[in-house]
């Protein structure tokens, strides 16, 4: 069992920054990689960024590349998403997720464990 608890999101004007965190507890040794997803109302859930444990391989969606940074502090079992140069198109509910397999990170079904989600709103 793994539990994921996300920090609160927030509201920011375009061009601003926010930092999300997600703390994992339980059987964290079973986690092979973690990711951030986001979902806007009426839209499908999309992968934002992924980090693979061990080699710390990192992947980003093209839409956030160069603006967002995913990182993981293993001493505190905490995943972070630093979001810079935020745009109104980034407005969504953001979820952290953890996987115990090496399935396609873009697919939400790859991930067994999920945080509760947190709202990020970017105004113009």
N, C-alpha and C positions, 0 to 999 in steps of 0.2 A: 504494500500500500504506500502510495505517495500522496501527500497533500500539498497543494500549491495555493499560496495566499498572495494576492497582488496588492500593491499600494493603490491609493486613490489616484485617479487621473486628474483632470482639471481642464480649465479653459484658458486659452492663450490667443493673442492676436497673431495674425500671419507674420511670419518671420521670427517668432519667438521659439522658445525651447521648453521641453518638459523631459523629465526622467521618470520612467516607470521601473518598478522593482517587483520581483516575484520570488518569494522565499519558499523553498521546498523542505519538507520534513517527511519522516517515515523512512521507507526503504530507498533512500536516495542512491544507493550503490547500483540499483537496477537501471538507472537512467543512462541512456546512451547519447541522446542529444535532446536539446530543448529549443523551443521556437517561440516567436511572437506571431500571433495572428491578429487580424482586425476584421470587423464586420460592421458595415453601415446598414441602416434599415432598408430592407428590400433587396439587399445585395448578398452575394455569396461570401462566405468567410475566405479570406485570402491570407496566404503566408507572407509575412513581412521580413523576417530574418530568422536564421537558424544557426546554432553553434553545436558542433560535435565534440563531445568530451574525449579526452585523451590527446588527440592531435590538435584540438581546438580549431578545427576547420570551420569557416564561417561563410554563410551564404546570405545574400540580400535580394529582395525583389528589386527589379529595375526601377520601380517608382520611388524607392527610398534610398537607393545607392548614392553614397556621397553625402547624405543628410543624417541618416540614422546609424547608430553604433550599438551592436549587441555585445554584451560581455557577461562573464560569469565569475563570481567570487566563490571558489570552492570551499574556502574556510568558513563561509557563512551560508553556503548552499543557496546563494541568491543570484538570480538572473536579472540583468538590467537591460533597459532599452533607452538609450540617450537619443532624443529626437530633437534635431536642430532644423532651422529654416522651415518651420512648420507651415503648411499650406492648408487652405480650407478643404482640399481633397483628402487630407489626412484625418478628417473628422470621422470617428468610428468608435466602436467599443473594442478595446484591445484585450486580448487573452494571451496568457502564457500557457505553454503546453510542454509536456515531457513524454518522451517515447522510450520504450524498452526494446525497440527493433530498429532496423535500418531501412524501413520503408521510405517511400517518397515523401520528403518533408513538406511538399506543397499541399499534400492531401491531409485534411484534418483527421481522417480516419486512421492515419498512421499513429496518432498520439493518444495514448491511453489516459493520461492525466491532464486535467485542465484547471486553470485558475477560474475565479468567479467572473472575471471580466471587469474592466474599468473604462469609463467614458472619457474620451479625449475630444474636445471641441475646439476648433480653430476658426476664429472669426476673421473676416476681411476688413 
